[in-house]
Amino acid sequence: MTAWTVLIPVKGLAAAKSRLRGARAPRERLALAFALDTTRAAARCRAAGRVIVVSNDAAVREAVAATGAETIGEGPGGDLNAALRHASAAVRAGDPRAHLAALTADLPALRPADLAGALAEALRHPRAFVPDAPGTGTVLLTALPDAGLAPGFGPGSAAAHRASGAAELRGAWPSLRRDVDTPADLAEAGRLGLGPHTAALGVMSQDMQGTVATFDDQTRSGTVLLDDGTELAYDTAAFDASDLRLLRLGQRVRLETGADGTVTGLALPTM
């Protein structure tokens, strides 16, 4: 079996995951937990020969080293793509025939089997990428020994990688495609099953707030629009557990979620 070198870039925690403000755990702790769960899953993937976290952040490097994974500095350049170019060059300097895979660090629900499936498909193309769940970003970029990695991560990276000649891999691989930038993303990851570092933070028992988008007074179910624009559904059981008699469209509510990310209750923010 081909052994891939998996590169996981992790930027400084102070600047990480700004769109996750309001989650129960501080976003710095969330970002580190995401990275550790991503690294753990990658290390357990049967197709991964080496897993290397690319970061200049001392806290990240210390936490990763404690798990036994490798670390490397980002080198010059100051952004994620420069860090990946530096790391891939360092790997290829020691092993010119290395199979390279760049994996984003915000995959707290990643399952080794999903990553292995994508890497198996990637063997058919000199360069390949897996888009994120919305289809606009990239969660995995690969390069065979005769190809350069040529990373183009950032807004619209799926289109950028496609335009650069990388083949788009279309497998389902739900846990691989579920990166986390927003509370709604985190809820989706929770439904898939969080890794132990993220789960230990208790993030899926957090309270989220939003406004009522729909309410059916016959079924006592509907949807709430979160502050990031995402709709979450609540069922009859969730409404009945809330001791509310009705909801009005546009009304502000607090959502209580279970371990799998589903809505378990609603309340008025002042309650």
Secondary structure, DSSP 8 states (H G I E B T S, - for coil): ---EEEEEE---GGGS-GGGTTSSS-HHHHHHHHHHHHHHHHHT-TTEEEEEEE---HHHHHHHHHHT-EEE---TTSSHHHHHHHHHHHHHHH-TT-EEEEE-S--TT--HHHHHHHHHHHTTSSEEEEE-TTSSSEEEEEE-TTS------STTHHHHHHHTT-EE-----HHHH---SSHHHHHHHHHH---HHHHTTTGGG-EEEEEEEEEETTTTEEEEEETTS-EEEE-HHHHHTTT-S---TT-EEEEEE-TTS-EEEEE-TT-
